[in-house]
């Protein structure tokens, strides 16, 4: 619990039996975490079984895709503060406090992996992947510069936190099932006037397995194209749109 708010950590997982146990242990041992929720997204291995053995609450989502799994987990989480992370061990619980502290003054807090000094040796963050994320982030920043003036460097970082009330406001306007769900969430939060803050987090080498979206140049390019289309679509749809969060969330707005 953090400042009298329950904290849920949501971990979407697909065939991550090599890493899920260590990730669940890491998060459950953190003093602020009340619930670790693993979304088993059609795994064909022992991902769900291992997560349960380590003390996580496990739910299943049949619809494939990172976005589908996260949407399911965010809907099912019991906490007031919802934290998203990866099942591969590339993020650690020691950075979680940064997200929670800044969430007190924001609707959505994003991690960024683009600070080179915080990218550990062997992490999956080469030149093309890092600058691809920076480029998409700067596009998003430019398109939403008026009136929000966001400062963003990473659209693909999946270590992020938001209030449950924020999620309920965003959810009905999100439709992406894959990795483009990440920038889509950012775009919708800005459209609704939420304060969006980015903080540097450590980025570690995967504990095992392969990345589903960025282990080859072709996958990186495909993901970048999906994100580009999503960002442009959300900006186009938001022109002239007036919608915002509930009055109770006004403190988290720009």
Number of C-alpha atoms within 10 A of each C-alpha: 15 16 10 7 13 16 25 27 28 30 28 28 27 24 19 25 22 17 22 30 23 18 23 26 16 15 22 19 11 14 11 19 20 19 21 26 25 27 32 25 24 18 18 12 13 15 25 27 15 20 27 16 11 16 15 25 17 19 17 17 19 13 13 14 19 22 22 21 27 25 21 19 26 24 12 14 21 18 20 18 25 25 27 22 24 19 28 26 23 21 24 18 21 12 16 23 14 18 25 23 13 18 22 17 16 24 28 27 26 30 28 24 27 21 15 12 11 14 20 14 11 11 14 19 21 11 8 12 20 18 15 20 24 20 18 22 24 19 18 27 19 15 19 17 14 9 10 18 13 21 15 24 28 27 30 25 21 21 25 25 28 23 24 21 16 22 21 14 18 20 14 8 13 15 15 20 17 18 21 23 25 24 25 26 23 22 26 22 23 27 22 20 20 23 20 25 19 18 17 20 24 20 28 20 16 18 17 15 12 13 12 12 17 17 13 11 12 11 14 17 16 13 18 23 14 16 26 18 12 20 25 16 13 21 17 12 11 17 9 7 10 9 12 18 21 12 8 8 16 15 13 19 20 17
